[in-house]
């Protein structure tokens, strides 16, 4: 006669019983007999409400998915012969991404004869990593990938994402969006008959 180690509905040990007795106990208590450890000798079964068990396990899975940290990788593309103002703009973007808690994939795009001078791209990536070292570190060092050279920067653990401003924007983005809003309100509107009005 096959036997199982039976656990009660509140987690108490009932002991090793025959399978028929376990099924009878489950029926009397209006519960289900669920095998929780089939590899054990004898197998472990528990008296429980199976519908409630499925619901609770789905809730736990949903909660664990909600608590997972979503890693976002932003990308910033540069050319090896970049002007100083353009470099500062791209660096500002990288700083903003790192402050936001995102990883940054920095790509140097080579064209034509530039491909024969990979040291230009390597120096540029080293310079960028040095400029943002307070906010992030080099997670993946510079490596050639076809016509591109790629490096990945990750934020330091102690860098907290900046709080978002009004309407879910970061502080710097709010001013830019307000400027864009002013420009759109001053734009020319077209009336249905095709004439333009201010």
N, C-alpha and C positions, 0 to 999 in steps of 0.2 A: 504494500500500500504506500503510495507516495506521500511524503510529509513536507510541511513548510514551517518556517519559523514565523510565527504570527506576532504582529505588532498591533496594538489597539488603536482606536481613533485619536487618543490623546498622547500617543507615543509610548505608552506603557507596554512592557514585554508580557505577552501572553504565554509564550513558550513554543515548543515544537508540537504541532498538532497535525492530524491527518487532514488532507485537502477537503474531504467531505465535511469534517467538523468546522473547518474554517469557512467554507461556503455557507453552512447552516448558521453560524454566528453572524455572518455578514447579512444574511437574509433576515434574521431576527432583529438586528439593529437597523434595518432598512439602509444599509450602506453597501458599497462595492468592495470586492476583494481585489486589490491591485498588487501585482508583483513589482516590487521596487528594486530588488537586487537578484536578478536571475542567475548570476554567476556563482553566488554563494552556495555552500552546501550545508544544510538544505536551503533552497531558495527562500528569500525573505519576502513576505507579503504583508500588506497593511490594510486595515479596515478604514475606508475613507469614502467621502462623497466624491466620485471621480469628476463630475461636472465642475464642482467647486475647485478641485485640484487643478484642472485644466485652465480655469479662469485665472486662478492665482498665479500659475506659472506663466501665462500670457502677460499678466500685469507686470510681473518681475522682469520679463524679457523686454517689455516696452520701456520700463523704467531704466533698465541698464542701457538701452539704446539712446534714451534721452540724455543720460549722464555721460555718454561718450563725447570726447573732445573732437570736434571736426577740424581737421588740419587742412588749411587752404594754402595752396602754393600760388603765389602771384609771380608774374614774369615781367622782367624789365630788359628790353633789348637795347644794345648800344652798338656803335660802329667803332673800329679801332682808332680812326682819326676823328675824334670828337672834339668839338669846340668847348672851351672852358665853361661858357654859360650853359650849353646843352648838358654838359657833364653835371653841373650843379643842379639842374632841373631833374635829371634822372636820379641823382643821388638823393634829392628831396623825396622823390617817389619811393625809393628803397627805404628811406628812413620812416616814411609814413606807413609802409607795409609792415616793417618790423615793429613799430610802435603799436600797430593794430594786432600784433601777436601772430602774424602770418609768416610763413617761410617765403623766401624770394629766390626765384631762379633767374640768375643774371646771364644773359646770352650776348656774346660778342659775335656779330655777323661779319664775316670776311667776304670781300668780293674781289675778283680779278687778281691783280698782283699782290693785294693785301694778304692772300693766302700763303705767300712765301715768307711772311714776317709774323709768325704766331707770337713772337716775344712781345709785340705791341699789345696784343690782347691780354697776354698774361700779366704784363705790367699794369694795364688798366684795371684788371680784376683785383690785383694785389692792392692797388691804390684805393679802390672802392671798399674792399674789406677792411683796410686800415682806417678809412674815414668813418665807418659805421661800427667799429669794434665795441663801442660802449653799449650799443643796442643789440648786436647780434654777433654770431661767430660763423666761421666757414664750416658748414656741415659736410659739403662735398667739394673738394678742392677742384681747381680749374683743370678741365680736360678737353681735348679736341674731339669734336663730334662732326665729322665731315667738314663743311664750310664754317661751322660754328664752334665757339669755345664756350663751355658752360660751367658755371659755379653755382652752388646752392648755399644761401645764407639762411640761418635759423635764428629766431630771437632768443636772447638769454632767458632763463627760467624766471629771473626776478623782474623782467620787463612785463608790466601789466598793460593790457589793452587800454587805450585811452577811452574815457567815457564818451558815449555818443551824445551829441547835442540835440537840438529840437528836430523832431520828425525823423529820428534814427540816424542822423548824419553825425560825423565826427566834427569837432569844432572848426577845423579849417575848411571843411566841405560846406558848412552852413553859409559862410560868407560868399564863397564862389557861387553857390546855388542862388543866393539872394541877388547877386550881380546878374546872373543869367535871367532871373525873373524880371528884373528891371528892363533888360534888353528886350525881352519878349513882349512886355506891355507897351513899349515904344515902337514896336514893329507895325508896319502898314497892314491894315485889314482889307480884305477884298470883299466887296458887296456882291450879292447874287447876280446883279446885272453886268458885272465885270469891271465896274469903275472902282478905283482905289480911293480910300479915305484914310485920314490920319487919326 
